[in-house]
Amino acid sequence: MTPRPKKPPRDEHLGDTRAQIRFILWLVGPLGALGLLVWMFAPGAMGRIGLAFVIAACASLGMYFVSLGVQEGVGGPIARGFGKLLLPSGSSTPPPKALSHIEAMAVRGDLAKAVAAYKAEIATDPADVTSCERLGTLAMRELGDYDLAVWAYREAERRADTPARKFGYGLIAVGIYRDQLKDRGKTVVELRRLVQLYPTAPRIDALRAELDELKAGLFDDHGI
């Protein structure tokens, strides 16, 4: 006799999951149907309320399938489809650059090696903003090398991909010239550059006022 193939053991957890699906459908389905009818046949505000019911029901159902597919490993293509629609993976956004080996140098106190390693990363990768940021932070907090920090943030500004980020890095450099290096001449030069390059940036009017004040102070110092 040919032995009868054994049935796979029943997954009781999957049975619980199916019961949950039935419950959700029984709960959301009538509400969605009622909202659809109200939206189709009721005028004015009532119709908009019905549409809101439909949207809420679809969103609730979609989020349930997302959580089901992620947490329970069931739902197959449906869960994955809802997941891609409602919770995009962000794969188009590049992840932050891995620089833990350089950070480990800094933690060990090998600051000169860390600086050299960051500069090597910056030199070999024209799109690397992360190394510029971290070099700037290291130079300010650990080394007190403010000229190096300005260089790093200016490199970050040059490489940043949006005007808002570029303006932010430029503003950091201005702050270093003004507060750490106490160089009013270079502060004026950098402020003027930012005002000209980013005329619609936030707080740009305050920066213009600061620029005018600093320029007036420079003229007073030189007796002009």
C-alpha positions in Angstrom: 0.0 0.0 0.0 1.1 3.5 -0.8 1.4 5.4 2.4 -1.1 8.2 2.7 0.7 11.6 2.6 0.7 13.2 5.9 -1.1 16.5 6.2 1.0 19.4 7.5 0.2 20.2 11.1 -2.5 22.8 11.4 -1.3 26.2 12.3 -3.7 27.3 15.1 -2.2 30.8 15.0 -3.2 31.1 11.4 -6.7 30.1 12.4 -6.8 32.9 14.9 -5.6 35.3 12.2 -8.4 34.2 9.8 -10.9 34.8 12.6 -9.4 38.3 13.0 -9.7 39.0 9.3 -13.4 37.9 9.3 -14.1 40.2 12.3 -12.4 43.1 10.6 -14.3 42.6 7.4 -17.6 42.3 9.2 -16.9 45.5 11.1 -15.4 47.6 8.4 -17.5 46.3 5.4 -21.0 47.6 6.5 -19.5 50.9 7.6 -17.9 51.4 4.3 -21.0 50.3 2.4 -23.2 52.7 4.4 -20.7 55.5 3.8 -20.7 54.8 0.1 -24.5 54.9 -0.1 -24.6 58.2 1.8 -22.0 59.7 -0.4 -23.8 58.7 -3.6 -27.3 59.7 -2.6 -27.1 62.4 0.1 -26.5 66.0 -0.9 -24.2 68.5 0.6 -22.6 67.9 4.0 -24.1 64.5 4.5 -22.5 63.3 1.3 -19.1 64.5 2.5 -19.6 62.7 5.7 -20.3 59.5 3.8 -17.2 60.0 1.7 -15.2 60.4 4.9 -16.6 57.1 6.2 -15.5 55.3 3.0 -12.0 56.7 3.2 -11.7 55.8 6.9 -12.9 52.3 6.2 -10.5 51.7 3.3 -7.6 53.2 5.3 -8.4 51.1 8.4 -8.6 47.9 6.3 -5.3 48.8 4.5 -3.5 49.5 7.7 -4.7 46.2 9.2 -3.4 44.2 6.2 -0.1 46.1 6.5 0.3 45.2 10.2 -0.8 41.6 9.4 1.8 41.2 6.7 4.6 42.7 8.8 3.8 41.1 12.1 2.4 37.7 11.3 4.0 36.9 8.0 0.6 36.3 6.3 -1.5 38.1 3.8 0.9 37.4 0.9 0.7 39.8 -2.0 -2.2 41.7 -0.5 -0.3 42.7 2.6 2.8 43.5 0.6 0.8 45.6 -1.8 -0.8 47.6 0.9 2.6 47.9 2.5 4.2 49.4 -0.6 1.2 51.8 -1.1 0.9 53.0 2.5 4.3 52.6 4.0 6.9 53.1 1.2 10.3 51.6 2.0 12.3 54.7 1.2 14.7 52.8 -0.9 15.1 55.8 -3.2 16.6 57.7 -0.3 20.3 56.8 0.2 21.1 55.7 3.7 23.5 57.6 5.8 27.1 56.8 5.1 28.7 54.3 7.4 31.5 56.0 9.2 31.7 54.0 12.4 35.3 53.1 11.9 36.3 56.8 11.9 34.1 57.6 14.9 35.8 54.8 16.7 39.2 56.5 16.1 37.8 59.7 17.7 36.4 57.8 20.7 39.9 56.2 21.2 41.4 59.7 21.1 43.1 59.3 17.7 41.8 62.7 16.6 44.4 63.4 14.0 43.7 60.0 12.4 40.0 60.7 12.5 40.5 64.1 10.8 42.7 62.6 8.1 40.1 59.8 7.5 37.2 62.2 7.2 39.3 64.4 4.8 40.0 61.3 2.7 36.3 60.4 2.5 35.5 64.0 1.5 38.2 64.0 -1.2 37.1 60.7 -2.7 33.3 61.2 -2.7 32.0 64.5 -4.2 28.5 63.8 -2.8 29.6 63.0 0.7 27.9 65.5 3.1 27.9 63.3 6.2 31.7 63.3 6.5 31.7 67.1 6.2 29.2 67.4 8.9 31.0 65.0 11.3 34.4 66.6 10.6 32.9 70.0 11.4 31.5 68.7 14.6 34.8 67.0 15.6 36.7 70.2 14.8 34.5 72.4 16.9 33.8 70.2 19.9 37.0 68.1 20.3 39.8 70.1 18.6 38.7 73.7 18.9 40.0 74.1 15.3 37.4 76.6 14.0 39.1 77.2 10.7 38.8 73.5 9.9 35.2 73.5 11.1 34.4 76.4 8.7 36.1 74.5 5.8 34.1 71.4 6.6 30.7 73.2 6.7 31.5 75.1 3.6 32.2 71.8 1.9 28.9 70.5 3.2 27.1 73.6 1.8 28.7 73.1 -1.6 27.6 69.4 -1.7 24.1 69.7 -0.2 21.2 68.8 -2.5 18.7 71.5 -1.5 18.9 75.3 -1.0 17.5 74.9 2.6 20.4 72.6 3.6 22.9 74.7 1.8 21.7 77.8 3.6 21.8 76.0 7.0 25.5 74.9 6.5 26.4 78.4 5.4 24.7 79.8 8.5 26.8 77.5 10.8 30.0 78.9 9.1 28.7 82.5 9.8 28.2 81.6 13.4 31.7 80.3 13.8 33.2 83.4 12.3 31.1 85.6 14.5 31.1 83.7 17.8 34.2 81.6 17.9 36.7 83.4 15.7 35.4 86.9 16.5 36.2 87.9 12.9 33.7 90.6 12.0 35.2 91.1 8.5 34.7 87.5 7.5 31.3 87.4 9.2 30.3 90.3 7.0 31.6 88.6 3.9 29.8 85.4 4.6 26.6 87.1 5.6 26.6 89.1 2.4 27.1 85.9 0.4 24.2 84.1 2.1 21.9 87.1 1.6 22.7 87.2 -2.1 22.6 83.4 -2.7 19.4 82.6 -0.6 17.2 85.7 -0.7 14.0 83.7 0.2 15.5 81.8 3.1 13.9 81.9 6.6 15.0 84.8 8.8 16.7 86.4 5.9 15.4 89.9 7.0 17.1 89.4 10.4 20.3 88.4 8.6 20.1 91.6 6.5 19.7 93.7 9.6 22.6 91.9 11.3 24.7 92.5 8.1 23.9 96.2 8.1 24.7 96.5 11.8 28.1 94.7 11.4 29.0 96.8 8.4 28.2 100.0 10.4 30.4 98.7 13.2 33.3 98.1 10.8 33.0 101.6 9.4 33.0 103.1 12.9 36.2 101.1 13.7 37.9 102.5 10.7 36.6 106.1 11.4 34.6 106.1 8.2 
